[in-house]
């Protein structure tokens, strides 16, 4: 029963990363290695996804600031392309978050490229 609750908490953390932060802060000394890995991985994924999405949303503004002499039509085109890119990145990140959540909910232990390695470096998992 407790194992299933761990799976549900890990699954939720991939969808709402502040839950992973809360779990990390109040982590019990007897928490399983599986729980520790998923908590750190979900937190790292959430922060990287959030920061990455903000950067993608700021790209049109940065492009317009860098070349302040562009026409109004070009500016509108840049922002339309930016909106399309924002939508694509949002869908991709949402699909990834739900995929990781489903896998954690089934009790799988998996790695996420770049994220898992970074989480391992930032957080040391005690055995």
HUURZI-V389249 format. One record per helix or strand of 2 or more residues. SS is the DSSP state (hx for helix, st for strand). FROM is the first residue (numbers start at 0). TO is the last residue. Records with the same first field share a line. If there is no record, write none. Layout:
SS=FROM-TO, FROM-TO
//
This chain:
hx=1-14, 16-24, 32-65, 71-104, 114-121
//
